[in-house]
Amino acid sequence: MIRSVIKGFGAYLPERRLTNFDLEKMVDTSDEWIVERTGIRERRIAANDETTGSLAIRAAREALANASLTPNQIDLIILATTTPDETLPATATKVQAALGMTSGFAFDIQAACSGFMYALSVADNYIRTGAIRNALVIGADTLSRIVDWTDRNTCVLFGDGAGAVILSAEEGQGTTTDSGILSLILRSDGANRNMLISSGGVSASQSVGKILMEGREVFRFAVENMSKIAHEILSNNGFTIADVDCLVPHQANIRIIDATCRKLGIPSDKVILTLADQGNTSGASVAMALYDGITRGRIKHGDLLLLETMGAGLTWSAGLIRY
């Protein structure tokens, strides 16, 4: 069986740090209130001359170097983002050009905070069918550009960043001991899309809009469905929660992560957290948490990883990867 194996990884965070104390000067909030309810202490904000594309390019270059691959050895680039540089063309083509990649193809995918996992699924299927050999999958967002900085309930949550992985085809035995992506499940529920939405859009209002969120409802939906999908993917593959070496969750809110872990019965020392100093970076979140876990030595070769996301749509997902 052909497996999609992680061969390289990269990430990029803008230099500017926006702390909770900075936010105290902007809206009616406090460091204590933000930390207690979200777990976030600071987040990174893209500079005026930085875009989603430029962040993605930095992460992509590191991933290529880490995998010891040249741009023209990449067959496919998928960029998961809610904040593309332009309405058209796809920001992935900007990454393609900047890398000097003159072959293959590139496109964007939009599934909000679940985007990186959706992109992994698409790339994995291209690899499994034999259509391509190497894929560059990127999650990148600059949500600071669509945050309402007068809304204390949402502006404290989001930050900017990019994460990337290189997936390469490798022969596996078809068992759960294989390296690479073992299983992915994607879900969406459009009936609840208004829980987390933008106030504008190109076709609807000819504007970008700002993020609007029904926080309590999103919290309940996230905890219930992230725990359910985790049990589903583990059961489908003959695993229990005890078999998981690391949980790599979407970094939305520490209360969501803690409540999900309690429902799953997974100990906190198995959870990769970047939330405190990055905030919620949307499509980049899981990719950057994966990067953090690998580079800090928390994730080791042979580990079974459980990845989970929850985002606007509403979308959610789970993945099992043997690193």
N, C-alpha and C positions, 0 to 999 in steps of 0.2 A: 504494500500500500504506500502511495505517495503521501507524505506528511509535509505540512508547512512549518518549518522550524525557524525560530528566532535566531538570526545570525548577526544582527547588529542592532544598536539602539543609540538614541541621541535625544537631547532635550535642550530647550533654551528658555530662560526667564529674562524678561526685561530688567534693566538695572534699577529703575525707580521703585522704591518701596513705599507703599501707602499703609501706614500703621493705623491701629484703632484710635490712637491719640490724635492722629491727623484728622480722622473722621469726626472726632468730638468737636472739632472746630467748624465742621461743615454741616452737620445735622444734629438733632437732639438725640444723642446716644452716648454711650460710655464704653471704655475698654472692658469693664467688668460685665456689662450687659451683653456685649458681642461675644466675648469668650464663653460665658455661661451658656448662651443659646446656640452658638455655632462652632466653637472651638477654634475660631480664626483669630490670629493676632496681627497679621499683616498680609498684604497681597501685592503682587507686582503689576505695574501699570506701564503699558507700552508708551515709548516716547513719541513725540509728534511726527518724527520721521520714520517710525516703525509701523508696520502693518501686519496683518495675519500672515501674508505671504513672506515677509522678511523674517518673521519668527520661525515659520515653517522651514525656510531655507537653511537657517542656522542649525535647527534640529536634524534636518535631512543630511547635511554635510557631516555632522558628527556620526550619525548612524552609518553612513557609507564608509567613513574612515574606520569605524569600529568593526565593520564587516569585511574590511579589506577588499571592497568592490569599487569598480569605476562606475560612473553614471551610465555608460552605455552597456553595462551588464544588467541594468535594471530594465525589466520589460514593462512594468506598470507602476504608476504613482497614483495612489488614492489619498486625497486630502479631505478629512472630515472637519467641517467647519460650519458654524452658524453665521460667521461674520466674514464673508469673502471680501477680497479687496475691491472687486467690481461686480456688478450684477452679471456681466459677461465680459470676457470668457472665464472659465473655471480658474481659480487661483492655483490649482495644481499645475496648470500649464506655465504659470510664472515660475514655479519651482523647477519644473522641467527645463526651462530655458536657462535659469540661473545656474543650474548644475552642469549645463553643457550636454545634456542628454539629447541626442539627435535621433533616437530610435524609440520604439515602444509607444505607449499612450498614457494619457493622464486625465483624470477627471475628479471633480468634487463630489462629496456625498453629504447630505444634511439629515441628521437625526438628533440634533441638539447634543445634550450631554452623553447620549448613547452612540454618537457618531463614530468614535474610534472603533468600537466593537462591531458596528455595522460594516465599517470599512474592512476590518479584519476578516469578517465573514465573506465578503465579496472576493477579496484577494485569495483567501483560503480555497474558495471554490475554483477560481481560475487555476491555481496551482494543482489542486487535486485532479482536475481534468486533463492536466498536461499541456494546457494552452500557453502557460508561461512558466518560467523557472524562478525568477526573482522579482519580488514586489516591495516597493517602498510605501509603507502605510504611515500616514501622519495625522495626528490630531492637533489642531491649532485654532485658537480663538483670541479675539480682542474684545471681550464682552464689556470692557470699560467704555467702549464707544457706543453701546446701546443701553447703558445703565442710567436710570434717573437718579442723579446725585442728590436729589432732594427727598428721596424715598428711603427712609432709614431701614425699612424692612428688607429691601433688596440690595441697596448700594454697598452694604457691609459684606456681602457674600462673595462677590465675583472678582476675579483677577485675570490677567493675561498670561499666555504661555504657549509652548509647543512641545510635543513629544513625538518621537518617530521610532519605528522598528523596521528592520529588513527581514522579510520572510523569504526563505529559500526552500526549494523542493529537495526532500531527502527520502530515500527508501526506508520504510518502517515495516515491522512485522504484522501490523494491524492489531496490535494489542495495546492495552492502556499503559504499558511500560515504555512505549515509543516516545521519543522526544518530539515536541511540536504541539500543534493544536490538535487536541483530542476531540473536542466537541464545542459547539456554539449554539445558543438558543437566542433568538431575537423575538421580541414582542412589541406590540403597540396597541393603544386604545384611543382612537380618535374621538370617541364620545366624550372623553374627559380632557380634550385638548385645551379648553379655556382655563384650566387650572394654572397653566404656565404658558404664557403667550406674549408676543410683541404687540404693542399698540398700533403698529403700522406695517406696511409691506408694499412692495413695488406695484403689484396689481391692484390691491385693495385701496391703498391711500396715496400711492406714489411718494411714500416716505419710509424711512427706516423704522421709526417707532422706538419705544422703550420697553424694557422687560416689565411684565405684570405677573404677579404670582399670588395664588391663594395658599399661603404657607402651611396652615394646619392640614388642609386637604391633601396637599402634595406629600406632606410628612406621612400621613396615614397610608396613603396609596403606596408610597415608596417602601415602607417597612414591610407591609403585607406582601407586596408582589416581589420584592427582592429576596425575601426569605423563601417564598414559594418556588421561585425559579431556581434558586440554589439547590433546594431539595430535589427538584425535578431533574436537573442536569447531573447531579451526583447519582441519583437512583438509576437514571438511564445508562450510566457508564459503570455501574457496579461498585460505586464508592460510597463511603459514609463521610460525615464531616470530620471524623478522626483521621482520615487519609489525607486531608488538605494540609499542606505545609505552610502556605501563605494565602491569605485573602487580600486581594487587590481591589478595593471598592472605589466607585466614583466618589470623589472628595467633595460632597455637597454640604454636609452638615454633620458635626460630630454626634448629635443626638440621633440622627437617622442611622449612622454607622453603628453606634452603640446598641440601639434598639434592635437592629437587624442581627447583630452578633449574639445578643441575648436569645433571640428567637431561634437562631441556628445552633447555639451552644458552642460557639467558637471562641477560644480565649483571646484576650486582647494582644498577647505577645505574638500572635500569628497574623496580625493585621498591619498592612503597610499604610501609614498615614503621612500625608504631606500637607494636610489642610491648614495647619497652624500658620505656616509661613508662605503659603501659596494661594489660599482661598479656593473657590470653585472656578476652575479654568475650563469648564464645559467639555468640549470635544477633546481637549488636551489632557484632561484630568487623569484617566486611567493610564494613558501612555506615559505621563510624567511620574506617576506613582510606581509604575513598573520600572522605569529608569532609576528612580531613587532606590528601590529595593535591591536592584541588581548592583548598582555602583557602591552602595553601602554594605554589600555583603549579606543583606538579609535574605536575598533570593539566591539559591545555589543551584548548580546544574543537577538535574535529577528531581528537583522539587516539583510537587504538584501544586499548581496555582489555580485558585478560583477567582475569576474576574467578574465584577458585577457593575452594572450601570443603571441609572434612572434619569430620564430627562423629559423635556417638552415633547408633546406629541399626543398623548403621553407615550414615551418609549421606555423600554427596559430590556436588559439582556444579561446573559451569564455565559461564561466560557471556562473551559478546563484546558490548561496548557501544561505540558510537561517541559520544564525549562531545560 
